[in-house]
């Protein structure tokens, strides 16, 4: 049973939720949405309809989870229109043009789960506990996922650096001195 909120209180509460429109639009844009403004508007529509379910302390994790679901639906529709059979968990390409090319390439090479864990903390500035809520997982499981994602990203960056600047071969002492 959902709790009822009186109209003036609901409007005031929604104002606080709606203040996050810009961050939700940016989230959808960075996740490669074809229409990030429409995604953000739909998130706000869902938030208004389900206002009693939106957390009062910090609505961002709930809003990000809703946006993520809408982005997945957008990706499935795009795949269906293109006649491509999409596998579970496929999302739009990340918009990483603002990043160093090596970092962008390393980030793109990670799994979607790794990308999302890193980006919720780095770009969306969520604490691990909040990011876990956005993904609907246990905070401890999220911390492990984040730790592993950071390790994989670091490894990919180190590998890319080694390819760009290979260590010179050690000089052999051929004279026997």
Phi, psi and omega in degrees: 000128179274146180277144181272144177240133179292155189304309180297321178293321179295318179296318178294317179296320179294326176303318179294322178291315183296337177300344180268008181305316181298318180290328178288321176298315179298319178302311181295322179295314181293336178272005173086023180298144174289333181215077184299328179294321178293320177299312181297319179297319179294322176301316180293325177296314178297318180299319179295316180294328184244034186305325180293342179268345182284126181302142182277332184288308178212107183282350186304312180303319179295316180295318177297320179298318178295315179298319180300317178297319178293323177295321177297318178295319178299318180295320178296316179298317180297320178293321179293319179297325181276356180077019180261132176277115184270142176274157182303137176087002179287137179230167178299159179295143179288144174269101186242021184296342181280346186268160169305135183305320180295319179294317178300316180295317180296319180294317179297332182284349180278162175294161178302319180298317178295315179302311184297319179299312181296316185286328176297325180277317185280307184276316184273352176057038175272148171285156181308321179298318180289320178297322177299319177298317181299327181267352180072033179235168179295138179303323179294319178296322179294318180299320177295315179301317180295316179301313180293322179295319178296319179297315180295320178295315178301317179297317179295321179293319178296319178297316179296321178295320178295324178290324180287323183229075181296141179295140180291148180292141179295144180284131179269139178274093183275348181270350177074030180274000000 
